[in-house]
Amino acid sequence: MAVIPDLRGRGLGAELVRMVEVLAAERGIGRFYLLTETADDFFSKLGYAKTTREALPAGMAKSELLRHVCPVSARVMVRDLK
């Protein structure tokens, strides 16, 4: 997810994150993980905490996307939705 620079600072990104979290919680998802290279301060303000790749659930850690697309430099963050 990204908000173009001209629209940043208006709360749009935070609103998008909250909408996705509400939809996820309605579907029984209790925890969100994300990877970011540039927005850890933004996500920290929304209640996400830094964690490690080793803390990811096994199925997620083994995913092709995580292993081959997401750079090792990306920081892992987590937030409980319940």
Distance bins in CASP14 RR format, pairs under 12 A and 6 or more apart:
PFRMAT RR
TARGET T0000
AUTHOR 0000-0000-0000
RMODE 2
METHOD distances of the structure
MODEL  1
1 12 0 0 0 0 0 1 0 0 0 0 0
1 13 1 0 0 1 0 0 0 0 0 0 0
1 14 0 0 0 0 0 1 0 0 0 0 0
1 15 0 0 0 0 0 1 0 0 0 0 0
1 16 1 0 0 1 0 0 0 0 0 0 0
1 17 1 0 0 1 0 0 0 0 0 0 0
1 18 0 0 0 0 0 1 0 0 0 0 0
1 19 0 0 0 0 0 1 0 0 0 0 0
1 20 1 0 0 1 0 0 0 0 0 0 0
1 21 0 0 0 0 0 1 0 0 0 0 0
1 34 0 0 0 0 1 0 0 0 0 0 0
1 35 0 0 0 0 0 1 0 0 0 0 0
1 36 0 0 0 0 1 0 0 0 0 0 0
1 38 0 0 0 0 0 1 0 0 0 0 0
1 39 0 0 0 0 1 0 0 0 0 0 0
1 42 0 0 0 0 0 1 0 0 0 0 0
1 43 0 0 0 0 0 1 0 0 0 0 0
1 46 0 0 0 0 0 1 0 0 0 0 0
2 8 0 0 0 0 1 0 0 0 0 0 0
2 12 0 0 0 0 0 1 0 0 0 0 0
2 13 0 0 0 0 1 0 0 0 0 0 0
2 16 0 0 0 0 1 0 0 0 0 0 0
2 17 0 0 0 0 0 1 0 0 0 0 0
2 36 0 0 0 0 0 1 0 0 0 0 0
2 37 0 0 0 0 0 1 0 0 0 0 0
2 38 0 0 0 0 1 0 0 0 0 0 0
2 39 0 0 0 0 1 0 0 0 0 0 0
2 42 0 0 0 0 0 1 0 0 0 0 0
3 9 0 0 0 0 1 0 0 0 0 0 0
3 10 0 0 0 0 1 0 0 0 0 0 0
3 11 0 0 0 0 1 0 0 0 0 0 0
3 12 1 0 1 0 0 0 0 0 0 0 0
3 13 1 0 1 0 0 0 0 0 0 0 0
3 14 0 0 0 0 1 0 0 0 0 0 0
3 15 0 0 0 0 1 0 0 0 0 0 0
3 16 1 0 0 1 0 0 0 0 0 0 0
3 17 0 0 0 0 0 1 0 0 0 0 0
3 39 0 0 0 0 1 0 0 0 0 0 0
3 42 0 0 0 0 1 0 0 0 0 0 0
4 10 0 0 0 0 0 1 0 0 0 0 0
4 12 0 0 0 0 1 0 0 0 0 0 0
4 13 0 0 0 0 0 1 0 0 0 0 0
5 12 0 0 0 0 0 1 0 0 0 0 0
6 12 0 0 0 0 0 1 0 0 0 0 0
7 13 0 0 0 0 1 0 0 0 0 0 0
7 15 0 0 0 0 0 1 0 0 0 0 0
7 16 0 0 0 0 0 1 0 0 0 0 0
8 14 0 0 0 0 0 1 0 0 0 0 0
8 38 0 0 0 0 0 1 0 0 0 0 0
8 39 0 0 0 0 0 1 0 0 0 0 0
8 42 0 0 0 0 1 0 0 0 0 0 0
9 15 0 0 0 0 0 1 0 0 0 0 0
9 42 0 0 0 0 1 0 0 0 0 0 0
9 45 0 0 0 0 0 1 0 0 0 0 0
10 16 0 0 0 0 0 1 0 0 0 0 0
11 17 0 0 0 0 1 0 0 0 0 0 0
11 18 0 0 0 0 1 0 0 0 0 0 0
11 19 0 0 0 0 0 1 0 0 0 0 0
11 42 0 0 0 0 0 1 0 0 0 0 0
11 45 0 0 0 0 0 1 0 0 0 0 0
11 46 0 0 0 0 0 1 0 0 0 0 0
12 18 0 0 0 0 0 1 0 0 0 0 0
12 19 0 0 0 0 0 1 0 0 0 0 0
12 42 0 0 0 0 0 1 0 0 0 0 0
13 19 0 0 0 0 1 0 0 0 0 0 0
13 20 0 0 0 0 0 1 0 0 0 0 0
13 21 0 0 0 0 0 1 0 0 0 0 0
13 39 0 0 0 0 1 0 0 0 0 0 0
13 42 1 0 0 1 0 0 0 0 0 0 0
13 43 0 0 0 0 0 1 0 0 0 0 0
13 45 0 0 0 0 0 1 0 0 0 0 0
13 46 0 0 0 0 1 0 0 0 0 0 0
14 20 0 0 0 0 0 1 0 0 0 0 0
14 21 0 0 0 0 0 1 0 0 0 0 0
14 39 0 0 0 0 0 1 0 0 0 0 0
14 42 1 0 0 1 0 0 0 0 0 0 0
14 43 0 0 0 0 1 0 0 0 0 0 0
14 44 0 0 0 0 0 1 0 0 0 0 0
14 45 1 0 0 1 0 0 0 0 0 0 0
14 46 1 0 0 1 0 0 0 0 0 0 0
14 47 0 0 0 0 0 1 0 0 0 0 0
14 48 0 0 0 0 0 1 0 0 0 0 0
15 21 0 0 0 0 0 1 0 0 0 0 0
15 22 0 0 0 0 0 1 0 0 0 0 0
15 46 0 0 0 0 0 1 0 0 0 0 0
16 22 0 0 0 0 0 1 0 0 0 0 0
16 23 0 0 0 0 0 1 0 0 0 0 0
16 42 0 0 0 0 0 1 0 0 0 0 0
16 46 0 0 0 0 0 1 0 0 0 0 0
17 23 0 0 0 0 0 1 0 0 0 0 0
17 24 0 0 0 0 0 1 0 0 0 0 0
17 32 0 0 0 0 1 0 0 0 0 0 0
17 34 0 0 0 0 1 0 0 0 0 0 0
17 36 0 0 0 0 0 1 0 0 0 0 0
17 39 0 0 0 0 0 1 0 0 0 0 0
17 42 0 0 0 0 1 0 0 0 0 0 0
17 43 1 0 0 1 0 0 0 0 0 0 0
17 45 0 0 0 0 0 1 0 0 0 0 0
17 46 1 0 1 0 0 0 0 0 0 0 0
17 47 0 0 0 0 1 0 0 0 0 0 0
17 48 0 0 0 0 1 0 0 0 0 0 0
17 77 0 0 0 0 0 1 0 0 0 0 0
17 79 0 0 0 0 1 0 0 0 0 0 0
17 81 0 0 0 0 0 1 0 0 0 0 0
18 24 0 0 0 0 0 1 0 0 0 0 0
18 25 0 0 0 0 0 1 0 0 0 0 0
18 32 0 0 0 0 0 1 0 0 0 0 0
18 43 0 0 0 0 0 1 0 0 0 0 0
18 46 1 0 0 1 0 0 0 0 0 0 0
18 47 0 0 0 0 0 1 0 0 0 0 0
18 79 0 0 0 0 0 1 0 0 0 0 0
18 81 0 0 0 0 0 1 0 0 0 0 0
19 25 0 0 0 0 0 1 0 0 0 0 0
19 26 0 0 0 0 0 1 0 0 0 0 0
20 26 0 0 0 0 0 1 0 0 0 0 0
20 27 0 0 0 0 0 1 0 0 0 0 0
20 29 0 0 0 0 1 0 0 0 0 0 0
20 32 0 0 0 0 1 0 0 0 0 0 0
20 34 0 0 0 0 0 1 0 0 0 0 0
20 46 0 0 0 0 0 1 0 0 0 0 0
20 79 0 0 0 0 0 1 0 0 0 0 0
20 81 0 0 0 0 0 1 0 0 0 0 0
21 27 0 0 0 0 0 1 0 0 0 0 0
21 28 0 0 0 0 0 1 0 0 0 0 0
21 29 0 0 0 0 1 0 0 0 0 0 0
21 30 0 0 0 0 1 0 0 0 0 0 0
21 31 0 0 0 0 0 1 0 0 0 0 0
21 32 1 0 0 1 0 0 0 0 0 0 0
21 34 0 0 0 0 0 1 0 0 0 0 0
21 43 0 0 0 0 0 1 0 0 0 0 0
21 46 0 0 0 0 1 0 0 0 0 0 0
21 47 0 0 0 0 0 1 0 0 0 0 0
21 48 0 0 0 0 0 1 0 0 0 0 0
21 79 1 0 0 1 0 0 0 0 0 0 0
21 80 0 0 0 0 0 1 0 0 0 0 0
21 81 1 0 1 0 0 0 0 0 0 0 0
21 82 0 0 0 0 0 1 0 0 0 0 0
22 28 0 0 0 0 0 1 0 0 0 0 0
22 29 0 0 0 0 0 1 0 0 0 0 0
22 30 0 0 0 0 0 1 0 0 0 0 0
22 32 0 0 0 0 0 1 0 0 0 0 0
22 81 0 0 0 0 1 0 0 0 0 0 0
23 29 0 0 0 0 1 0 0 0 0 0 0
23 32 0 0 0 0 0 1 0 0 0 0 0
23 81 0 0 0 0 0 1 0 0 0 0 0
24 30 1 0 0 1 0 0 0 0 0 0 0
24 31 0 0 0 0 1 0 0 0 0 0 0
24 32 1 0 0 1 0 0 0 0 0 0 0
24 33 0 0 0 0 0 1 0 0 0 0 0
24 34 0 0 0 0 0 1 0 0 0 0 0
24 79 0 0 0 0 0 1 0 0 0 0 0
24 80 0 0 0 0 0 1 0 0 0 0 0
24 81 1 0 0 1 0 0 0 0 0 0 0
24 82 0 0 0 0 0 1 0 0 0 0 0
25 31 0 0 0 0 0 1 0 0 0 0 0
25 32 0 0 0 0 1 0 0 0 0 0 0
25 79 0 0 0 0 0 1 0 0 0 0 0
25 80 0 0 0 0 0 1 0 0 0 0 0
25 81 1 0 1 0 0 0 0 0 0 0 0
25 82 1 0 0 1 0 0 0 0 0 0 0
26 81 0 0 0 0 1 0 0 0 0 0 0
26 82 0 0 0 0 0 1 0 0 0 0 0
27 81 0 0 0 0 0 1 0 0 0 0 0
28 81 0 0 0 0 1 0 0 0 0 0 0
28 82 0 0 0 0 1 0 0 0 0 0 0
29 57 0 0 0 0 0 1 0 0 0 0 0
29 79 0 0 0 0 0 1 0 0 0 0 0
29 80 0 0 0 0 0 1 0 0 0 0 0
29 81 1 0 0 1 0 0 0 0 0 0 0
29 82 0 0 0 0 1 0 0 0 0 0 0
30 57 0 0 0 0 0 1 0 0 0 0 0
30 78 0 0 0 0 0 1 0 0 0 0 0
30 79 0 0 0 0 1 0 0 0 0 0 0
30 80 1 0 0 1 0 0 0 0 0 0 0
30 81 1 0 1 0 0 0 0 0 0 0 0
30 82 1 0 1 0 0 0 0 0 0 0 0
31 48 0 0 0 0 0 1 0 0 0 0 0
31 49 0 0 0 0 0 1 0 0 0 0 0
31 51 0 0 0 0 0 1 0 0 0 0 0
31 55 0 0 0 0 0 1 0 0 0 0 0
31 56 0 0 0 0 0 1 0 0 0 0 0
31 57 0 0 0 0 1 0 0 0 0 0 0
31 60 0 0 0 0 0 1 0 0 0 0 0
31 77 0 0 0 0 0 1 0 0 0 0 0
31 78 1 0 0 1 0 0 0 0 0 0 0
31 79 1 0 0 1 0 0 0 0 0 0 0
31 80 1 0 1 0 0 0 0 0 0 0 0
31 81 1 0 0 1 0 0 0 0 0 0 0
31 82 0 0 0 0 1 0 0 0 0 0 0
32 43 0 0 0 0 1 0 0 0 0 0 0
32 46 0 0 0 0 0 1 0 0 0 0 0
32 47 0 0 0 0 1 0 0 0 0 0 0
32 48 1 0 0 1 0 0 0 0 0 0 0
32 49 0 0 0 0 0 1 0 0 0 0 0
32 51 0 0 0 0 0 1 0 0 0 0 0
32 56 0 0 0 0 0 1 0 0 0 0 0
32 57 0 0 0 0 0 1 0 0 0 0 0
32 60 0 0 0 0 0 1 0 0 0 0 0
32 76 0 0 0 0 0 1 0 0 0 0 0
32 77 0 0 0 0 1 0 0 0 0 0 0
32 78 1 0 0 1 0 0 0 0 0 0 0
32 79 1 0 1 0 0 0 0 0 0 0 0
32 80 0 0 0 0 1 0 0 0 0 0 0
32 81 1 0 0 1 0 0 0 0 0 0 0
32 82 0 0 0 0 0 1 0 0 0 0 0
33 43 0 0 0 0 0 1 0 0 0 0 0
33 48 0 0 0 0 1 0 0 0 0 0 0
33 49 0 0 0 0 0 1 0 0 0 0 0
33 50 0 0 0 0 0 1 0 0 0 0 0
33 51 1 0 0 1 0 0 0 0 0 0 0
33 52 0 0 0 0 0 1 0 0 0 0 0
33 53 0 0 0 0 1 0 0 0 0 0 0
33 55 0 0 0 0 1 0 0 0 0 0 0
33 56 1 0 0 1 0 0 0 0 0 0 0
33 57 1 0 0 1 0 0 0 0 0 0 0
33 59 0 0 0 0 0 1 0 0 0 0 0
33 60 1 0 0 1 0 0 0 0 0 0 0
33 61 0 0 0 0 1 0 0 0 0 0 0
33 63 0 0 0 0 0 1 0 0 0 0 0
33 66 0 0 0 0 1 0 0 0 0 0 0
33 70 0 0 0 0 0 1 0 0 0 0 0
33 74 0 0 0 0 0 1 0 0 0 0 0
33 75 0 0 0 0 0 1 0 0 0 0 0
33 76 1 0 0 1 0 0 0 0 0 0 0
33 77 1 0 0 1 0 0 0 0 0 0 0
33 78 1 0 1 0 0 0 0 0 0 0 0
33 79 0 0 0 0 1 0 0 0 0 0 0
33 80 0 0 0 0 0 1 0 0 0 0 0
33 81 0 0 0 0 0 1 0 0 0 0 0
34 40 0 0 0 0 1 0 0 0 0 0 0
34 42 0 0 0 0 0 1 0 0 0 0 0
34 43 1 0 0 1 0 0 0 0 0 0 0
34 44 0 0 0 0 0 1 0 0 0 0 0
34 46 0 0 0 0 0 1 0 0 0 0 0
34 47 0 0 0 0 0 1 0 0 0 0 0
34 48 1 0 0 1 0 0 0 0 0 0 0
34 49 0 0 0 0 0 1 0 0 0 0 0
34 50 0 0 0 0 0 1 0 0 0 0 0
34 51 0 0 0 0 0 1 0 0 0 0 0
34 56 0 0 0 0 0 1 0 0 0 0 0
34 60 0 0 0 0 0 1 0 0 0 0 0
34 66 0 0 0 0 0 1 0 0 0 0 0
34 70 0 0 0 0 0 1 0 0 0 0 0
34 74 0 0 0 0 1 0 0 0 0 0 0
34 75 0 0 0 0 1 0 0 0 0 0 0
34 76 1 0 0 1 0 0 0 0 0 0 0
34 77 1 0 1 0 0 0 0 0 0 0 0
34 78 1 0 0 1 0 0 0 0 0 0 0
34 79 0 0 0 0 1 0 0 0 0 0 0
35 43 0 0 0 0 0 1 0 0 0 0 0
35 48 0 0 0 0 0 1 0 0 0 0 0
35 50 0 0 0 0 0 1 0 0 0 0 0
35 51 0 0 0 0 0 1 0 0 0 0 0
35 52 0 0 0 0 0 1 0 0 0 0 0
35 53 0 0 0 0 1 0 0 0 0 0 0
35 56 0 0 0 0 1 0 0 0 0 0 0
35 60 0 0 0 0 0 1 0 0 0 0 0
35 61 0 0 0 0 0 1 0 0 0 0 0
35 63 0 0 0 0 0 1 0 0 0 0 0
35 65 0 0 0 0 1 0 0 0 0 0 0
35 66 1 0 0 1 0 0 0 0 0 0 0
35 67 0 0 0 0 0 1 0 0 0 0 0
35 69 0 0 0 0 1 0 0 0 0 0 0
35 70 1 0 1 0 0 0 0 0 0 0 0
35 71 0 0 0 0 1 0 0 0 0 0 0
35 72 0 0 0 0 0 1 0 0 0 0 0
35 73 0 0 0 0 1 0 0 0 0 0 0
35 74 1 1 0 0 0 0 0 0 0 0 0
35 75 1 0 0 1 0 0 0 0 0 0 0
35 76 1 0 1 0 0 0 0 0 0 0 0
35 77 1 0 0 1 0 0 0 0 0 0 0
35 78 0 0 0 0 0 1 0 0 0 0 0
36 42 0 0 0 0 1 0 0 0 0 0 0
36 43 1 0 0 1 0 0 0 0 0 0 0
36 44 0 0 0 0 0 1 0 0 0 0 0
36 46 0 0 0 0 0 1 0 0 0 0 0
36 48 0 0 0 0 1 0 0 0 0 0 0
36 50 0 0 0 0 1 0 0 0 0 0 0
36 70 0 0 0 0 1 0 0 0 0 0 0
36 71 0 0 0 0 0 1 0 0 0 0 0
36 73 0 0 0 0 0 1 0 0 0 0 0
36 74 1 0 0 1 0 0 0 0 0 0 0
36 75 1 0 1 0 0 0 0 0 0 0 0
36 76 0 0 0 0 1 0 0 0 0 0 0
36 77 1 0 0 1 0 0 0 0 0 0 0
36 78 0 0 0 0 0 1 0 0 0 0 0
37 43 0 0 0 0 0 1 0 0 0 0 0
37 70 0 0 0 0 1 0 0 0 0 0 0
37 71 1 0 0 1 0 0 0 0 0 0 0
37 72 0 0 0 0 0 1 0 0 0 0 0
37 73 1 0 0 1 0 0 0 0 0 0 0
37 74 1 0 1 0 0 0 0 0 0 0 0
37 75 1 0 0 1 0 0 0 0 0 0 0
37 76 0 0 0 0 0 1 0 0 0 0 0
37 77 0 0 0 0 0 1 0 0 0 0 0
38 71 0 0 0 0 0 1 0 0 0 0 0
38 73 0 0 0 0 0 1 0 0 0 0 0
38 74 0 0 0 0 1 0 0 0 0 0 0
38 75 0 0 0 0 1 0 0 0 0 0 0
39 45 0 0 0 0 1 0 0 0 0 0 0
39 46 0 0 0 0 1 0 0 0 0 0 0
39 48 0 0 0 0 1 0 0 0 0 0 0
39 74 0 0 0 0 0 1 0 0 0 0 0
39 75 0 0 0 0 1 0 0 0 0 0 0
39 77 0 0 0 0 1 0 0 0 0 0 0
40 46 0 0 0 0 0 1 0 0 0 0 0
40 47 0 0 0 0 0 1 0 0 0 0 0
40 48 1 0 0 1 0 0 0 0 0 0 0
40 49 0 0 0 0 1 0 0 0 0 0 0
40 50 1 0 0 1 0 0 0 0 0 0 0
40 51 0 0 0 0 0 1 0 0 0 0 0
40 73 0 0 0 0 0 1 0 0 0 0 0
40 74 0 0 0 0 1 0 0 0 0 0 0
40 75 1 0 1 0 0 0 0 0 0 0 0
40 76 0 0 0 0 1 0 0 0 0 0 0
40 77 1 0 0 1 0 0 0 0 0 0 0
40 78 0 0 0 0 0 1 0 0 0 0 0
41 47 0 0 0 0 0 1 0 0 0 0 0
41 48 0 0 0 0 0 1 0 0 0 0 0
41 50 0 0 0 0 0 1 0 0 0 0 0
41 75 0 0 0 0 0 1 0 0 0 0 0
41 77 0 0 0 0 0 1 0 0 0 0 0
42 48 0 0 0 0 1 0 0 0 0 0 0
42 75 0 0 0 0 0 1 0 0 0 0 0
42 77 0 0 0 0 0 1 0 0 0 0 0
43 49 0 0 0 0 1 0 0 0 0 0 0
43 50 0 0 0 0 1 0 0 0 0 0 0
43 51 0 0 0 0 0 1 0 0 0 0 0
43 74 0 0 0 0 0 1 0 0 0 0 0
43 75 0 0 0 0 1 0 0 0 0 0 0
43 76 0 0 0 0 0 1 0 0 0 0 0
43 77 1 0 1 0 0 0 0 0 0 0 0
43 78 0 0 0 0 1 0 0 0 0 0 0
43 79 1 0 0 1 0 0 0 0 0 0 0
44 50 1 0 0 1 0 0 0 0 0 0 0
44 51 0 0 0 0 0 1 0 0 0 0 0
44 75 0 0 0 0 0 1 0 0 0 0 0
44 77 1 0 0 1 0 0 0 0 0 0 0
44 78 0 0 0 0 0 1 0 0 0 0 0
44 79 0 0 0 0 1 0 0 0 0 0 0
45 77 0 0 0 0 0 1 0 0 0 0 0
45 79 0 0 0 0 0 1 0 0 0 0 0
46 77 0 0 0 0 1 0 0 0 0 0 0
46 78 0 0 0 0 0 1 0 0 0 0 0
46 79 1 0 0 1 0 0 0 0 0 0 0
46 81 0 0 0 0 0 1 0 0 0 0 0
47 77 0 0 0 0 1 0 0 0 0 0 0
47 78 0 0 0 0 1 0 0 0 0 0 0
47 79 1 0 1 0 0 0 0 0 0 0 0
47 80 0 0 0 0 1 0 0 0 0 0 0
47 81 0 0 0 0 0 1 0 0 0 0 0
48 75 0 0 0 0 1 0 0 0 0 0 0
48 76 0 0 0 0 1 0 0 0 0 0 0
48 77 1 0 1 0 0 0 0 0 0 0 0
48 78 1 0 0 1 0 0 0 0 0 0 0
48 79 1 0 1 0 0 0 0 0 0 0 0
48 80 0 0 0 0 1 0 0 0 0 0 0
48 81 0 0 0 0 0 1 0 0 0 0 0
49 55 0 0 0 0 0 1 0 0 0 0 0
49 75 0 0 0 0 0 1 0 0 0 0 0
49 76 0 0 0 0 1 0 0 0 0 0 0
49 77 1 0 0 1 0 0 0 0 0 0 0
49 78 1 0 1 0 0 0 0 0 0 0 0
49 79 1 0 0 1 0 0 0 0 0 0 0
49 80 0 0 0 0 1 0 0 0 0 0 0
50 74 0 0 0 0 0 1 0 0 0 0 0
50 75 1 0 1 0 0 0 0 0 0 0 0
50 76 1 0 0 1 0 0 0 0 0 0 0
50 77 1 0 1 0 0 0 0 0 0 0 0
50 78 0 0 0 0 1 0 0 0 0 0 0
50 79 0 0 0 0 0 1 0 0 0 0 0
51 57 0 0 0 0 0 1 0 0 0 0 0
51 60 0 0 0 0 0 1 0 0 0 0 0
51 61 0 0 0 0 0 1 0 0 0 0 0
51 75 0 0 0 0 1 0 0 0 0 0 0
51 76 1 0 1 0 0 0 0 0 0 0 0
51 77 1 0 0 1 0 0 0 0 0 0 0
51 78 1 0 1 0 0 0 0 0 0 0 0
51 79 0 0 0 0 1 0 0 0 0 0 0
51 80 0 0 0 0 0 1 0 0 0 0 0
52 61 0 0 0 0 0 1 0 0 0 0 0
52 72 0 0 0 0 0 1 0 0 0 0 0
52 74 0 0 0 0 0 1 0 0 0 0 0
52 75 0 0 0 0 1 0 0 0 0 0 0
52 76 1 0 0 1 0 0 0 0 0 0 0
52 77 0 0 0 0 0 1 0 0 0 0 0
52 78 0 0 0 0 1 0 0 0 0 0 0
53 60 0 0 0 0 1 0 0 0 0 0 0
53 61 1 0 0 1 0 0 0 0 0 0 0
53 62 0 0 0 0 0 1 0 0 0 0 0
53 63 0 0 0 0 0 1 0 0 0 0 0
53 66 1 0 0 1 0 0 0 0 0 0 0
53 67 0 0 0 0 1 0 0 0 0 0 0
53 70 0 0 0 0 1 0 0 0 0 0 0
53 71 0 0 0 0 0 1 0 0 0 0 0
53 72 0 0 0 0 1 0 0 0 0 0 0
53 73 0 0 0 0 0 1 0 0 0 0 0
53 74 0 0 0 0 1 0 0 0 0 0 0
53 75 0 0 0 0 1 0 0 0 0 0 0
53 76 1 0 1 0 0 0 0 0 0 0 0
53 77 0 0 0 0 0 1 0 0 0 0 0
53 78 0 0 0 0 0 1 0 0 0 0 0
54 60 0 0 0 0 0 1 0 0 0 0 0
54 61 1 0 0 1 0 0 0 0 0 0 0
54 76 0 0 0 0 1 0 0 0 0 0 0
55 61 0 0 0 0 1 0 0 0 0 0 0
55 75 0 0 0 0 0 1 0 0 0 0 0
55 76 1 0 0 1 0 0 0 0 0 0 0
55 77 0 0 0 0 0 1 0 0 0 0 0
55 78 1 0 0 1 0 0 0 0 0 0 0
56 62 0 0 0 0 1 0 0 0 0 0 0
56 63 0 0 0 0 1 0 0 0 0 0 0
56 65 0 0 0 0 0 1 0 0 0 0 0
56 66 1 0 0 1 0 0 0 0 0 0 0
56 67 0 0 0 0 0 1 0 0 0 0 0
56 70 0 0 0 0 0 1 0 0 0 0 0
56 74 0 0 0 0 0 1 0 0 0 0 0
56 76 1 0 0 1 0 0 0 0 0 0 0
56 77 0 0 0 0 0 1 0 0 0 0 0
56 78 0 0 0 0 1 0 0 0 0 0 0
57 63 0 0 0 0 1 0 0 0 0 0 0
57 66 0 0 0 0 0 1 0 0 0 0 0
57 76 0 0 0 0 0 1 0 0 0 0 0
57 78 0 0 0 0 0 1 0 0 0 0 0
58 66 0 0 0 0 0 1 0 0 0 0 0
59 65 0 0 0 0 0 1 0 0 0 0 0
59 66 0 0 0 0 1 0 0 0 0 0 0
59 67 0 0 0 0 0 1 0 0 0 0 0
60 66 1 0 0 1 0 0 0 0 0 0 0
60 67 0 0 0 0 0 1 0 0 0 0 0
60 70 0 0 0 0 0 1 0 0 0 0 0
60 76 0 0 0 0 1 0 0 0 0 0 0
60 78 0 0 0 0 0 1 0 0 0 0 0
61 67 0 0 0 0 1 0 0 0 0 0 0
61 70 0 0 0 0 0 1 0 0 0 0 0
61 76 0 0 0 0 1 0 0 0 0 0 0
62 68 0 0 0 0 0 1 0 0 0 0 0
63 69 0 0 0 0 1 0 0 0 0 0 0
63 70 0 0 0 0 1 0 0 0 0 0 0
64 70 0 0 0 0 0 1 0 0 0 0 0
65 71 0 0 0 0 0 1 0 0 0 0 0
65 74 0 0 0 0 0 1 0 0 0 0 0
66 72 0 0 0 0 0 1 0 0 0 0 0
66 74 0 0 0 0 1 0 0 0 0 0 0
66 76 0 0 0 0 1 0 0 0 0 0 0
67 74 0 0 0 0 0 1 0 0 0 0 0
70 76 0 0 0 0 1 0 0 0 0 0 0
END
